[in-house]
């Protein structure tokens, strides 16, 4: 995810600054949660204020006990969740290897937090983006995270991040980590898509051409002067022709054909 971090860090900084101001959070992080890698499912895409020790400890073990993550079996994968941290008489050290149902609470309390919350956004069946908000014990008494105030902007950040993540992944696969990346315009289409390998119409090929640039349906709609409903209809037909069921699966197939 280094390419993501380098390319979109300034955008993430602005979102995080504004969201912390609205929510009154002390610290914030943007995470990628992959249910396909249960041993270590978390990657930090952006971190503002969370200590390196806590972030590393959370990534390696605490996340397994985080009630705010959209774990397998969670009925609503896109949600806002909040929990208050209970300070216990005997707190656990950050290096303690003991796993328990209270590990999340103990570690966050030890790190000096009294409240946490998470906004999640489903990217695919296994990938979720998560914005985690933390409120420090040093915050004035009676202060709580203002989730409603920050909800709209946080959802916008997650949506932008999803587009950026797709764009970053496409460039990584299509151009083999080249230090000088060409703009993914018509070249990719001409190799397999416009050649007719998948039986796409010219308009469907145009939609795919915009999609591989990392554009959302709304952006594709504007670029091709189509309604969003028409774009969605084209995408359903394209998915069928590629024998996939989602935008992420389609991108994986396109990346494979370009190798």
Buried (B, 14 or more C-beta within 10 A) or exposed (E): BEEBBEBBEEBBEEBBEBBBEBBBBBBBBBBBBBBEEEEEBBBBBBBBEBEEEBBEBBBEBBBBBBEBBBBEEBEEBBBBBBBEBEBEEEBBEBEBEEEEEEBBBBBBBBBBBBBBBBBBBBBBEBBBBBBBBBBBEEBEEEBBBBBEBBBEBBBEBBBBBBBBBBBBBBBBBBBEEEEEBEEBEEEBBEEBBBEEEBEBEEEBBBBBBBBBBBBBBEBBBBBBEBEEEBBEEBBEBBBEBBEBEEBBBBBBBBBEBBE
